[in-house]
Amino acid sequence: MKRVVIYPKDIMIITGKSERYSRYLIQRIKKHLNKEDHQVVSISEFCTYMGLDEEDVEGCIL
């Protein structure tokens, strides 16, 4: 079974940025998608926002 949700630790691996930046990026994505605080960001939403290929991202974090 593959994961659907992306976490700050995953974003750290993908971008090479800090955990603080990764949490900030998730907040920006939530705001862009009009999500509430309790809602999560999916890998596909992250990839769309960042302009990345979903298969490449899943290969990095899974």
C-alpha positions as CSV (number, residue, x, y, z in Angstrom):
1,M,0.0,0.0,0.0
2,K,1.4,3.4,-0.9
3,R,1.1,6.6,1.1
4,V,-1.1,9.5,0.1
5,V,0.0,12.2,2.5
6,I,3.2,14.1,2.4
7,Y,5.1,15.2,5.6
8,P,7.7,17.8,6.3
9,K,10.4,15.1,6.6
10,D,9.5,14.0,3.0
11,I,9.8,17.6,1.7
12,M,13.2,17.9,3.5
13,I,14.4,14.9,1.5
14,I,13.0,16.1,-1.8
15,T,14.1,19.8,-1.6
16,G,17.1,19.6,0.7
17,K,15.7,22.4,2.7
18,S,15.1,22.7,6.5
19,E,12.2,21.3,8.5
20,R,11.0,24.8,9.2
21,Y,10.9,25.6,5.5
22,S,9.1,22.3,4.8
23,R,6.4,23.1,7.4
24,Y,6.1,26.6,5.9
25,L,5.7,25.2,2.4
26,I,2.9,22.9,3.6
27,Q,1.1,25.9,5.1
28,R,1.5,27.8,1.8
29,I,0.0,24.8,-0.1
30,K,-2.9,24.6,2.3
31,K,-3.6,28.3,1.9
32,H,-3.3,28.0,-1.9
33,L,-5.8,25.1,-1.9
34,N,-8.1,26.8,0.6
35,K,-7.7,23.9,3.1
36,E,-8.3,24.1,6.8
37,D,-5.6,23.5,9.4
38,H,-6.8,20.0,10.2
39,Q,-6.6,18.9,6.6
40,V,-3.6,17.2,5.1
41,V,-1.7,17.8,1.9
42,S,-1.4,14.8,-0.5
43,I,1.6,13.9,-2.5
44,S,-0.2,14.7,-5.8
45,E,-1.2,18.2,-4.5
46,F,2.4,18.8,-3.5
47,C,3.7,17.7,-6.9
48,T,1.1,19.9,-8.7
49,Y,2.0,22.9,-6.6
50,M,5.8,22.4,-7.0
51,G,5.6,21.3,-10.7
52,L,7.3,17.9,-10.0
53,D,6.7,14.5,-11.5
54,E,4.7,12.4,-9.0
55,E,6.6,9.2,-9.8
56,D,10.0,10.9,-9.1
57,V,8.8,12.2,-5.8
58,E,7.4,8.8,-4.7
59,G,10.7,7.2,-5.7
60,C,12.5,9.6,-3.3
61,I,10.3,9.1,-0.3
62,L,9.1,5.5,-0.5
